[in-house]
Amino acid sequence: MTDLVLSGGLLVDGTGAPARLADVAISGGHVSAVGSVGPATRTIDVSGRVVAPGFVDLHSHSDVTLLSNPSAPSKVRQGVTTEVVGNCGLGTFPFGGSVGELRGAVSFLDRDPAVAWDWTDFVGYVAALSAAGPAVNVAALVAHIPLRLASGGDLVRLRGLLADALAAGAAGASTGLAYAPLHDVGEDELVAIGETVAAADRLFAWHLRDYADELLPSVEQAVRVAERTGCRTQISHLVGVGRRNWGKVKLALDRVDEALNRGIDVGVDIYPYLAGSTVLAQLLPDLDDHPLEWSDITLATGVPDELVGRTIADLDGDGADVVRTLVAAHPTATMIAGGRSADDLLAVLTHPAAVVGSDGFALDAAGPTGEGLTHPRSYGCYPRLLTDYVGAGRSTLEQAIAKCTSLPARRIGLTDRGAVAEGYAADLVVLDLERLADRSTYVTPHAYPEGVELVIVNGSVVVHNEDHASTPAGVVLRLKQDRRQSWHE
């Protein structure tokens, strides 16, 4: 007897194939049949709704927030069923020295001080996350900042620490060249990471050195390292920062196309918003060299309440001096930075090498991670994409869902997720397109979307009619060594 049948829905299977009416049967945590199905213990009528694979968030920063609340409300309620953490060089392992030093260096991740970091390596982090019982599946990249701190910059030790984590099942590595202490990292260190990642056939994700005036040289560096090492490379959140740099994203995409034509495996990802968010300290290295629009920089978290929501332009004094003073007094302060081009965003979203990644967190609106101002992408990335960027010549529903499911799954190496097909893991989302809406804004970000009616993770119903059950349905995914492209928990 089948465990569950979703009956009467419009299936968008994640592959980009045309939508079709089809029932979906689930047994033992997997899709057991599509189309013609037999009797089931439970049947849910989803007529008039879209059935799709659960969204695979290739670019997440939920490393610590999943331990604060493993039910992952802000992500699962928008249809995310798999998160890839450890992006932008920001991660929680390995470390062998002061955990306080690491927490300070990756403070952007550290949204709940009550979470104890009592592991030292990838295996320990996996054990802690598994014990917490996440509602979503999680894969982890090895981040460059903790690698640098743990190795002291010694490349032999860095390679060894990275290789150990990859051998234990980490999904790849990431760098974040705009963050301290990586500002001055030489290309030899990036090549060392790329070679180690390539040897394990994993992914190397890049937060580029610069997304403003030096965007094109930064893209060229990522491509150059990919060509030298043969590693699969992902350029994270490809944007052009500052109005003077509008249009450069299209030139950057030309560089990506040139690389692909030479057989270099380079992809990009983006989220459907015209503002980003990161630590305020990221502005420091270029304060005197690159002019900024201070009205585009809004203070978010880590500052006194009276400053939350105010722009740098709102405050008295020269903007650069204001930023320096704020960072000195509040080193963990974060910002929301606008001033991006709608044309650039659309160019990335519609590029064949692009996938969607939220760059957000699994947050709990009612918990400690729901405090302060945050970027709305953590709550509404995928509903926003499907409502604002489908149709009107931008994208078909099938193309947009593929960029959220099968394509990111393939980038990270998942071969049994990201599509609705027999034998695949039963990670599914049911959407009411008539009601689908992103309700999170820059002013009131902690708001869940509407129209995400059903979310299923590994065959377990986690969201039904927008009621969220705290079900530990997810697993921590680790890449096997004997079959490089298959995954296990």
C-alpha positions in Angstrom: 0.0 0.0 0.0 1.4 3.4 -1.0 2.0 5.8 1.9 0.7 8.9 0.3 -0.8 10.1 -3.0 -0.9 13.7 -4.2 -3.9 13.5 -6.5 -5.0 15.8 -9.4 -2.2 18.3 -9.4 -0.4 20.0 -12.2 3.1 18.5 -12.1 6.1 20.7 -12.8 8.7 18.0 -12.4 11.8 20.2 -12.1 13.5 19.1 -15.3 12.2 21.9 -17.4 9.7 19.6 -19.1 6.2 20.9 -19.8 3.8 20.8 -16.9 1.3 18.0 -17.0 -1.6 16.6 -14.9 -0.2 13.7 -12.9 -0.7 12.0 -9.6 2.4 11.4 -7.4 2.7 8.4 -5.1 5.1 8.3 -2.1 6.3 5.2 -0.3 9.2 4.8 2.1 10.4 8.4 1.8 10.7 8.2 -2.0 8.5 8.8 -5.1 7.2 5.4 -6.0 5.1 6.3 -9.0 4.1 9.3 -11.2 1.0 9.3 -13.3 -0.8 6.0 -12.8 -0.8 5.2 -9.1 -2.5 2.6 -6.9 -4.4 2.8 -3.6 -2.8 4.7 -0.7 -3.0 4.9 3.0 -3.6 8.6 2.6 -4.6 10.8 -0.4 -4.4 14.5 -0.6 -6.4 16.2 -3.3 -4.2 18.9 -4.9 -6.4 19.7 -7.8 -5.8 23.2 -9.2 -2.4 23.3 -7.5 1.2 23.0 -8.8 3.2 20.0 -7.6 7.0 20.5 -7.8 10.2 19.3 -6.3 11.2 20.9 -3.0 13.5 23.8 -3.6 17.3 23.2 -3.3 18.9 26.3 -1.8 22.4 26.1 -3.1 23.5 29.3 -1.3 22.4 29.3 2.4 23.9 30.7 5.6 21.8 28.6 8.0 24.9 26.9 9.5 24.1 28.1 13.0 20.4 29.1 12.8 19.5 25.4 12.0 20.9 24.6 15.5 18.9 27.5 17.0 15.6 26.2 15.6 16.1 23.0 13.4 12.5 23.3 12.2 13.7 26.0 9.8 10.5 27.9 9.6 11.5 30.7 7.2 12.9 28.3 4.7 10.6 25.3 4.8 7.5 27.5 4.7 8.7 28.9 1.4 9.2 25.4 0.0 12.9 24.8 0.7 13.6 21.1 1.4 17.5 21.1 1.0 20.0 23.7 2.2 23.7 24.0 1.3 25.5 25.8 4.1 29.1 27.0 4.4 29.0 29.6 1.7 31.0 32.8 1.1 34.0 31.4 3.1 31.9 31.6 6.2 31.6 28.4 8.2 31.8 26.7 11.6 34.6 24.2 11.0 37.4 23.3 11.2 38.9 24.9 14.2 41.5 24.0 16.7 42.1 27.2 18.5 39.7 29.7 20.0 36.1 29.1 19.2 35.5 32.8 20.2 38.0 33.9 17.5 36.1 31.9 14.8 32.7 33.1 16.0 33.9 36.6 15.8 35.3 36.1 12.3 32.0 34.6 11.0 29.7 36.7 13.1 27.3 37.1 10.1 26.3 33.4 10.8 26.0 33.7 14.5 22.4 34.8 15.0 21.8 33.0 18.3 24.6 33.3 21.0 22.9 30.5 23.0 24.0 27.9 20.5 27.1 26.1 21.8 29.8 25.3 19.3 31.1 22.1 20.7 32.6 20.5 17.6 36.0 21.0 15.9 35.6 19.5 12.5 33.1 18.5 9.8 32.2 15.2 11.4 31.5 16.9 14.7 29.3 19.5 13.0 27.4 16.8 11.2 26.8 15.0 14.5 25.5 18.1 16.2 23.2 19.0 13.3 21.9 15.4 13.0 21.2 15.3 16.8 19.2 18.6 16.5 16.9 16.9 14.0 16.5 19.4 11.1 13.3 19.7 9.2 15.3 20.1 5.9 18.1 18.2 4.3 21.5 19.9 4.7 24.8 19.6 2.8 27.8 21.6 3.9 30.8 23.2 2.1 34.1 23.7 3.9 34.6 27.4 4.4 37.8 29.3 3.7 37.8 31.5 6.8 37.9 28.6 9.4 40.3 26.8 7.1 42.7 29.8 7.1 42.4 30.2 10.9 42.9 26.5 11.6 45.9 26.2 9.2 47.6 29.5 10.0 47.9 30.0 6.3 50.2 26.9 5.9 49.1 25.4 2.5 50.1 21.9 3.3 48.0 21.9 6.5 45.1 23.7 4.7 45.0 21.1 2.0 45.1 18.3 4.6 42.2 19.8 6.7 40.1 20.4 3.5 40.9 16.9 2.2 39.8 15.3 5.5 36.5 17.1 5.4 35.9 16.1 1.8 36.8 12.5 2.5 34.2 12.6 5.3 31.5 13.8 2.9 31.6 17.6 2.7 30.1 18.9 -0.5 32.9 21.1 -1.5 34.6 24.4 -0.5 33.8 28.1 -0.5 35.8 31.3 -0.3 34.9 34.8 0.6 37.6 37.1 -0.6 35.7 40.3 0.5 35.9 39.2 4.2 38.7 39.5 6.7 41.1 37.7 7.0 40.9 36.7 3.3 41.4 40.2 1.8 45.0 39.5 0.9 44.9 35.8 0.0 47.1 35.0 -2.9 46.1 33.0 -5.9 48.4 30.1 -4.8 46.1 29.5 -1.8 43.0 29.6 -4.1 44.7 27.1 -6.4 45.5 24.8 -3.5 41.8 24.8 -2.5 40.7 24.3 -6.2 43.1 21.4 -6.7 42.0 19.7 -3.5 38.3 20.2 -4.4 38.9 18.9 -8.0 40.6 15.8 -6.7 37.4 14.9 -4.9 35.1 16.0 -7.8 33.4 18.6 -5.6 32.2 22.2 -6.0 34.2 25.4 -5.3 31.9 28.3 -4.5 33.2 31.9 -4.7 32.2 35.1 -3.0 34.3 37.2 -5.3 37.0 39.6 -4.2 34.9 42.6 -5.5 31.4 43.1 -6.9 31.9 46.8 -7.6 34.6 48.5 -9.7 36.7 45.3 -9.9 33.9 42.9 -10.7 35.3 41.8 -14.1 38.9 41.1 -12.8 37.3 39.2 -9.9 35.3 37.0 -12.2 38.3 36.5 -14.4 40.3 35.3 -11.3 37.6 32.7 -10.4 37.6 31.5 -14.0 41.5 31.4 -14.1 41.6 29.2 -11.0 38.9 26.9 -12.4 40.9 26.5 -15.6 44.2 25.9 -13.7 42.7 23.3 -11.3 39.9 21.7 -13.2 37.5 22.2 -10.3 33.7 22.8 -10.8 33.2 26.5 -9.9 30.2 28.5 -8.7 30.2 32.3 -8.7 28.0 33.3 -5.8 25.3 36.0 -6.1 26.6 37.6 -9.3 25.7 41.3 -9.0 27.1 44.7 -9.8 27.3 47.0 -6.8 26.9 50.7 -7.3 25.1 52.6 -10.1 28.4 53.3 -11.8 28.8 49.6 -12.3 25.4 48.9 -13.8 25.8 46.8 -17.0 29.0 45.1 -15.9 27.0 42.0 -14.9 26.3 41.3 -18.6 30.0 41.6 -19.3 30.7 39.2 -16.5 28.2 36.7 -18.0 30.2 37.0 -21.3 33.3 35.9 -19.4 31.3 32.9 -18.0 30.1 32.0 -21.5 33.7 32.2 -22.8 34.8 29.9 -20.1 32.0 27.4 -20.7 32.9 27.4 -24.4 36.4 26.4 -23.5 35.1 23.5 -21.4 35.6 25.2 -18.0 32.7 24.3 -15.6 31.5 27.6 -14.2 28.1 28.4 -12.9 26.5 31.4 -11.2 23.7 31.9 -8.7 21.5 34.9 -7.7 18.4 35.8 -5.6 15.5 37.9 -7.0 16.1 41.1 -5.1 17.7 44.5 -5.8 19.5 44.7 -2.4 22.0 42.4 -0.6 22.9 42.0 3.0 26.2 41.3 4.8 28.4 42.7 7.6 29.0 46.4 7.6 32.7 45.8 8.0 32.8 44.5 4.4 32.8 48.1 3.3 36.0 49.0 5.1 38.7 48.0 2.6 37.3 50.2 -0.2 35.9 53.1 1.8 38.5 55.6 0.4 38.8 54.1 -3.1 35.2 53.5 -4.2 32.5 56.1 -3.8 29.3 54.8 -2.2 25.7 55.9 -2.2 25.1 56.2 1.6 21.4 56.3 1.2 21.6 52.7 -0.2 23.2 51.4 3.1 20.6 50.5 5.8 21.7 49.4 9.2 20.1 46.0 10.1 21.4 44.1 13.1 24.1 44.4 15.7 23.5 48.1 16.3 21.5 49.9 19.0 17.7 49.8 18.4 17.6 53.5 17.5 19.9 52.9 14.6 18.1 49.9 13.1 16.4 50.8 9.8 18.4 54.0 9.4 20.7 54.7 6.4 24.2 55.9 6.7 23.0 59.1 4.9 20.5 59.6 7.8 23.4 60.0 10.3 25.5 63.0 10.9 29.0 63.2 9.5 31.0 62.0 6.5 29.7 58.6 5.4 33.0 56.8 5.5 33.8 58.2 8.9 30.3 57.1 10.1 31.0 53.5 8.9 34.4 53.4 10.6 32.9 54.6 13.9 30.0 52.1 13.7 32.2 49.1 12.9 34.6 50.0 15.7 31.8 50.2 18.2 29.7 47.4 16.8 31.9 44.9 14.9 29.1 42.5 14.2 26.8 45.1 12.7 25.0 44.1 9.5 23.6 46.1 6.6 21.1 45.9 3.8 22.7 47.4 0.7 20.6 48.5 -2.3 21.4 50.3 -5.5 21.4 47.4 -7.9 20.2 47.2 -11.5 16.9 45.5 -12.4 18.3 44.8 -15.9 21.4 43.1 -14.4 19.3 41.0 -12.1 17.1 39.8 -15.0 20.2 39.1 -17.1 21.5 36.7 -14.5 18.1 35.1 -13.7 17.5 34.3 -17.4 21.1 33.0 -18.1 21.3 29.3 -18.8 24.2 28.8 -16.4 22.4 30.5 -13.5 20.5 28.9 -10.6 18.7 30.5 -7.7 20.1 30.6 -4.2 18.6 32.7 -1.4 21.8 33.8 0.4 19.5 33.8 3.4 19.0 32.1 6.7 16.6 29.6 8.2 15.0 32.0 10.7 12.3 31.7 13.4 10.0 34.8 13.5 9.0 33.9 17.1 12.5 33.0 18.3 15.9 34.6 18.9 16.7 34.6 15.2 13.6 36.6 14.5 14.9 39.7 16.1 16.0 42.9 14.3 15.9 43.8 10.7 16.9 41.1 8.2 16.8 40.7 4.4 13.4 39.4 3.2 15.1 36.8 1.1 15.2 34.5 4.1 11.4 34.3 4.1 10.3 34.9 0.5 13.0 34.2 -2.1 11.2 31.4 -3.9 7.7 32.8 -3.8 9.0 36.1 -5.0 10.8 34.5 -7.9 7.7 32.6 -9.0 5.4 35.6 -8.8 7.6 38.4 -10.0 9.9 36.7 -12.6 7.6 34.2 -14.4 5.7 35.3 -17.5 5.9 38.6 -19.4 8.8 37.1 -21.5 11.0 36.6 -18.4 10.7 32.9 -17.7 8.3 30.1 -17.9 7.2 28.4 -14.7 9.0 25.2 -15.8 12.3 27.1 -16.4 12.0 29.0 -13.1 11.3 25.8 -11.1 14.2 24.0 -12.7 16.5 26.8 -11.6 15.3 26.2 -8.0 15.4 22.4 -8.1 17.2 20.1 -10.6 19.8 22.6 -11.7 21.1 23.5 -8.2 20.9 19.8 -7.2 23.2 18.9 -10.1 25.6 21.7 -9.3 26.2 20.3 -5.8 26.1 16.7 -6.9 22.7 15.4 -5.8 21.4 12.8 -8.3 18.3 11.7 -6.4 16.8 15.1 -5.5 15.6 18.1 -7.4 13.1 16.3 -9.6 9.8 14.4 -9.3 10.6 11.0 -10.7 10.3 7.4 -9.6 13.1 6.5 -7.1 13.8 10.1 -6.2 13.6 11.3 -2.6 10.1 12.5 -1.8 11.0 16.2 -1.3 8.0 18.0 -2.7 6.1 21.3 -2.6 2.5 22.1 -3.5 1.8 25.7 -4.6 -1.4 27.6 -5.0 -0.3 30.1 -7.7 -3.4 32.1 -7.3 -2.5 32.9 -3.7 1.3 32.6 -3.8 2.9 35.7 -2.4 6.0 36.9 -0.7 4.8 38.8 2.4 8.3 39.7 3.7 9.5 43.3 3.1 12.6 45.3 4.0 10.6 47.1 6.7 8.7 44.1 8.2 10.9 41.1 7.0 9.8 38.4 9.5 6.6 37.4 7.6 5.9 34.0 6.1 4.6 33.7 2.5 1.2 32.7 1.4 0.2 30.0 -1.1 2.8 27.3 -0.1 0.2 24.7 0.9 2.2 21.6 1.3 5.9 20.8 1.9 7.1 17.2 2.1 10.6 16.3 3.1 11.7 12.7 2.7 8.1 11.6 2.5 7.1 13.4 5.7 4.5 16.2 5.6 6.2 19.2 7.3 3.8 22.0 6.1 0.1 21.5 5.4 -2.2 24.4 4.6 0.6 26.6 5.9 0.6 25.0 9.3 4.1 24.1 10.2 4.8 20.9 12.2 8.2 20.6 14.0 9.0 17.4 12.2 12.7 16.3 12.1 12.2 15.0 8.5 15.6 16.2 7.1 18.9 14.4 6.9 22.5 15.6 6.7 23.8 14.7 3.3 27.3 13.5 2.8 29.0 12.6 -0.4 30.2 9.0 -0.6 33.8 8.3 -1.8 33.1 5.1 -3.7 30.3 6.6 -5.8 31.1 10.3 -6.0 27.7 11.4 -7.3 25.5 9.6 -4.8 24.6 10.8 -1.4 23.7 9.3 1.9 22.9 10.5 5.4 
